[in-house]
Amino acid sequence: VGFPVTRGVSFLSKTVEKDVFPILKLKQQGALLVGKTNQHEIGLGTTGYNLFHGTPRNPYGKDDRIHYYTGGSSSGCAAAVSMGLVPLAI
């Protein structure tokens, strides 16, 4: 509650006024919510590329000459879990 939601674009920003069911249940069970991640614009795409908010980087892509994409709508979540920042992400 109180976090901005952009859906990965600059023109659809709003502030969350109530928790959705999965978040509500996680909070009831004592889960610690640590942040938000980025995604492909509106979650429609396979790369995770986002011109407005930045593209999540694949932590296994160590070669600076090649960009390794993390995936589409779950790209930020996938990067956070694979880096070991969080045990799970939704």
N, C-alpha and C positions, 0 to 999 in steps of 0.2 A: 504494500500500500504506500502510495506517495512517490513511487518510482516512475520516471518517464518511459513510455513505450513508443518506439518509432517504427516498428516492423521493417527496420533496415532502410528506411527512406527518410528524406528531410521533410516531406509534406504531410505525414500522417502522425505527428507527435501528439500524445495525450498523456495525462497522468493517471496512473492506476488508482481507482477509488475503493476497490475491494478485492480481496484475494480470490482467485479462481479455485475450484474444488481441489485439484491436486496440491496446490500450495497450502491451502487451508489444512488439509490432512497432514502434510509434512510438518507444518508448524505445531499442530496438535500433538504430534509424536515427538516433538522436541528437536526437529531438524534445524540446523543452523544454516540459514541462507546467506551465502557470502557475496553474491553479486549477479551481474547480468553479463551475457556474452553477445557477440554480434553474429549476424547471419547474412546470407544472400538477400538482396532486396526483396521484400515481401515473402521471403522463403521460396521464391520461384527461380530455381536455377541449380546447377550441379557443382558449381565451383566454390561458392562462398564469397565471390568477388563483390565488394561493396565500395562504390565510388564515394559515397557520402560519409560513412562512418569508419572506413578502413576495412581491409580484408583480413580475416583471421589467418594466421600463418600456421602451416603444418610444422610442428616442432621436429619432425624427422627429416625435413627438407634442409639439409645442411649446405647444399651447393647454392651459392649466391647467383649463379648463372641461370638456374632453373627455379621456377616457382612451383612448389608442391602445394596443391589445393587441399583443403580439409573436407570439402563436401558442401552441399547446399544449405538447406534450412537449419541443419544442426552443426554447421561448421565451427562456430565459436564454442559450443558445448564439446564437440569432439576434440578440439585443440586443448581445452582446459583439462579434460579427463586424461588425455594422452600425455600431457606434461606433468601430471600428478598434482595439479593444483587442487583438485577436488576428486572425491571417489566416485561421484555420479553427477549427472547434469540432466535437466529436462528443459 
